[in-house]
Amino acid sequence: MDGPVLSARALSKTFTNAGRALTVLDDVSFDVPAGATCAIVGPSGSGKTTLLGLCAGLDRPTKGTVRLAGTDLGPLDEDARAALRAEAVGFVFQGFRLLPTLTAAENVAVPLELRGERGAHQTALDLLDRVGLGDRAGHYPTQLSGGEQQRVALARAFAGRPRLLFADEPTGNLDAETGARVEALLFDLNREAGTALVVVTHDPELAARCERTITLRAGRVVEDTAADPARLGAEVAPIGEATAEATRDAA
């Protein structure tokens, strides 16, 4: 695919409440090249999650355009948007959003099965092993710690080899140590798969690992900066080492 994997142009979103217009996003434009990492930061209510939803095609802008994986979302109906997301996008949420009636392996296999791919179960097992949960494949979400559930969610997000991954506060529900381990896995998988990464976060350490940080305030971009190259070179433990005792303790 030529061009950026995500391109937002003059995005605005206005809601009407009790006859009054409330603009939560105002004239936001940016591109995310293939394989790049970008953090979206700002205070609560600044429009971060709204922007993520517009970029993922989960909502429609009042004004502006979004091109996702080379496709203009504007003319697409809901079914076409969902099909594009299934093909090109992965998601990681603060609340994990695992299906409670499915095991870890079954949760990871879901996007592959929906696409009709053969060998979905084995692929899920391989991914769980790579995030240090090979021995937890048969466990249900209620039998897993928060850190383990988020690692299952990461494996699921990358199962379909997406071109772009959206992560909304992926470490927000985790303690500092567990969040750091999940963060390391997120960037390891990003590099290995060549997947572009867009992260909404309040965590300055997580944002600093991204190549670019876009700061929103009151729905507008107030700062757009590149990260310190030295910080981007910070050592991250390989996925293969995130196993056994070191990762099992991520509760």
ABEGO torsion letter per residue (X at the ends): XBEBABBBBGBBBBBBBGGBBBBABBGBBBBBBBGBBBBBBEBBGAGAAAAAAAAAGABBBABEBBBBGGBBAAABBAAAAAAAAAAABBBBBAAGGBBAABBAAAAAAAAAAAAGBBGAAAAAAAAAAAAGAAAAAABBAAABBAAAAAAAAAAAAAAAGBABBBBBGAAAABBAAAAAAAAAAAAAAAAAAGBBBBBBBABAAAAAABABBBBBBGGBBABBBBBBAAAAABBBBBAAABBEAAAAABX
